[in-house]
C-alpha cells in the first residue's frame, strides 16, 4: 500500500474529512460529539494526515505547539479498515520527522489506555498514574526527539 503523509489546511475539504474520521473513530464509540467552538480553535494546530494512493484520508493527528520546545500529539485516529497495517506507525514517524524539522525536542500525548502498547513499541515513555479524559482511562506519555539525525 502506497501512502502519502502531509500536512493539511484547517478548514479545507481534507480538514472536513479529518473531522469526520476523528468523529467516527474517537467520539462516536463513546457517545460523544465535537463542540463546534472547540473545533474552531484548531486553526492554530498542525493537522498531519495519511492518504492512500487514490487520495483517501485514512489517518490523522494534530500537533499542538507547547512552550519549552515541546509539541503535543492529540486526536490520533486511523480508519478501522487500515488499523494494524502500519498506517499509524507511519503517521507517527512522519509526525516525529515533522517535529524535528520544526525544532521541537519532545512530543507529549495523553494515550488512551488501550493505545499504550502501540506507543511503547515506538519508544514513547509512560509517566504517572492513569487518569480519565473524555470518559475513558488515559496515560501521559512522551518521547524525546533526536535533533539533527
C-alpha positions in Angstrom: 0.0 0.0 0.0 1.4 3.4 -1.1 0.8 6.1 1.4 1.2 9.9 1.3 1.8 11.8 4.5 1.3 15.5 4.5 0.0 18.5 6.5 -3.4 19.7 5.5 -5.0 23.2 5.9 -7.5 24.0 8.7 -11.0 24.5 7.1 -10.1 22.7 3.9 -12.1 19.8 2.3 -9.4 17.5 3.7 -10.0 19.0 7.1 -13.7 18.2 6.9 -12.8 14.6 6.1 -10.3 14.6 9.0 -13.0 15.8 11.5 -15.4 13.1 10.1 -12.7 10.4 10.6 -12.0 11.6 14.2 -15.7 11.6 15.0 -16.2 8.0 13.7 -13.1 6.6 15.4 -12.7 8.7 18.6 -16.0 10.2 19.5 -18.9 8.1 18.2 -17.9 4.9 20.1 -18.0 6.9 23.3 -21.4 8.5 22.5 -19.7 11.9 22.3 -19.8 14.7 19.7 -17.5 17.6 18.8 -18.2 21.0 20.2 -18.1 23.4 17.2 -16.5 26.1 19.5 -13.7 23.7 20.3 -13.2 22.7 16.6 -13.0 26.4 15.8 -9.9 26.7 18.0 -8.0 24.1 15.9 -6.8 26.7 13.4 -3.5 27.1 15.2 -2.9 23.3 15.4 -1.0 21.4 12.7 -3.0 18.7 11.0 -1.0 15.8 9.7 -2.7 13.1 7.7 -2.1 9.9 5.8 -3.7 9.3 2.4 -3.9 6.2 0.2 -2.6 6.4 -3.4 -6.2 7.2 -4.5 -6.3 10.3 -2.1 -8.5 8.8 0.6 -7.8 10.2 4.0 -7.2 7.2 6.3 -5.4 8.6 9.3 -4.8 11.9 11.1 -3.4 13.5 14.1 -3.0 17.0 15.5 0.3 18.6 16.6 -0.1 21.4 19.1 3.0 23.5 19.9 3.7 23.9 23.6 6.3 26.0 25.4 9.8 24.8 26.0 10.4 23.1 22.7 7.5 20.6 23.2 4.6 19.7 21.0 1.5 17.7 21.9 0.2 15.0 19.7 -3.6 14.6 20.0 -6.7 13.4 18.2 -4.8 10.5 16.6 -7.2 8.4 14.5 -6.8 5.6 11.9 -9.6 4.3 9.8 -10.6 0.9 11.3 -10.1 -0.7 7.8 -6.4 0.3 7.9 -5.6 -0.4 11.6 -2.8 -2.9 12.2 -1.3 -2.3 8.7 1.4 0.1 9.6 -0.5 3.3 8.8 -0.5 4.6 12.3 3.2 3.8 12.8 4.0 5.6 9.5 2.0 8.6 10.5 3.7 8.8 13.9 7.1 8.6 12.2 6.1 11.4 9.9 4.9 13.5 12.9 8.3 12.9 14.6 10.2 14.0 11.5 7.9 17.0 11.1 8.5 17.9 14.8 12.3 17.7 14.4 12.1 19.9 11.3 10.1 22.4 13.2 12.7 22.5 16.0 10.7 20.6 18.7 12.6 18.5 21.2 9.9 16.4 22.7 6.4 15.0 21.8 3.9 14.6 24.6 0.5 12.9 24.5 -2.3 11.6 26.5 -2.7 8.0 25.3 -5.9 6.0 25.7 -5.2 3.0 27.9 -5.7 0.6 25.0 -3.2 2.5 22.8 -0.4 2.5 25.4 1.2 -0.7 23.9 1.3 0.9 20.5 3.2 3.9 21.8 5.5 1.8 23.9 6.6 -0.1 20.7 7.5 3.3 19.2 9.7 4.1 22.2 7.4 6.5 24.0 7.7 6.6 27.8 4.6 6.2 30.1 4.8 8.5 33.1 2.5 8.9 36.1 -0.8 7.4 37.0 -3.9 6.6 34.9 -6.4 9.4 34.6 -9.8 9.9 32.9 -10.2 12.0 29.8 -13.2 12.0 27.5 -14.8 9.5 29.9 -12.1 6.8 29.5 -8.7 5.9 31.1 -5.5 7.6 29.7 -1.8 7.8 30.5 0.6 10.7 29.9 3.4 9.6 27.5 6.3 11.4 25.9 9.3 10.9 23.6 12.4 13.0 23.5 13.4 13.6 19.9 16.9 13.3 18.5 17.6 16.6 16.8 20.0 16.6 13.9 19.7 13.0 12.8 
